[in-house]
């Protein structure tokens, strides 16, 4: 055995690998020592032309006793299922064609010289020559014709050059694609929502994220919190922005922002003349909600708040979307409540009035097992926005909201 200067192990000069680069050697007990491979182990290598790495049961049984011997990088192992003998071992450490083989081959082909390829790549001339020779051995055909002025491609080399360039190009594109995903240059993020995106923190977060990552696809899914948390655990959702600060099983939770709670009432309602409302003002009112989210949460919220005054509210459920619920308020079918972000939605005949002391927190929920780079970028941006809002928070006086006016500016909105 001998070792070349870049650490690869090969046979001694004149060994059969020069003739059969894909051949294997089977280790057998040595009656005599015809080659240096046997060394001092009592085993010799029997040359066999083959293309695989395994041997038959008959070969294994003829190979010798079931002990293990080591000679340089050569090993013999006990056969499986009670068979004695040794499995075959390849002559070289690996028969795989590596990317460096292709790079050196393409460089030599483009320059027409190993020396020029060496100067261009910064790899020693001897290493390029040796690797190209290895490549030719592994392919079983010469790729270059050597002459005093350099090298030129054989017919096989010309055909292989196109394939080699394609492989290198595909590999480069693949690595760039993975790097782009890590940078969130493109990708997909699936977000569960449970509040309005008409205005407020979530609307601004999604808008800013889309500006910074225009090639990332954003999918929004509206559902109740329990189903969204389950979808996050199944990796069907990347994250959800939910009301409250409760912990969800197998999920991470990050409080981000809060919004005031507003009552929605007809513009000619007697309570519309007030700048702000308290719960006792609403104790005798009838309410309407929609069946879909967040209808059930609003129902529970109203029952909890008004129960403190000994009143169980009359709440009617309508099987309509959120955008059609507010016009029903204008038709005097009942009152409802919304978070502050929804007050940006203008409907004729309604008014929004804040409820004193009512603040609704919102949190991001996601799985710690989710490694989506687009999700990480979204959460980092959300943290940054939340920190900036907290640092610049100034509590404004509660003002009435008129249907013809824009949404109020809370301390949770970006200035």
PyMOL commands that set and color helices and strands:
alter all, ss='L'
color gray80, all
select helices_A, chain A and resi 16-18+57-63+99-111+114-121+125-139+155-182+200-212+225-233+270-273+279-282+295-307+322-330+340-344+373-391
alter helices_A, ss='H'
color red, helices_A
select strands_A, chain A and resi 2-3+9-10+24-29+43-48+70-71+74-75+89-90+144-147+150-153+186-193+215-222+239-243+252-266+276-277+286-290+314-318+336-339+350-366
alter strands_A, ss='S'
color yellow, strands_A
deselect
rebuild
show_as cartoon
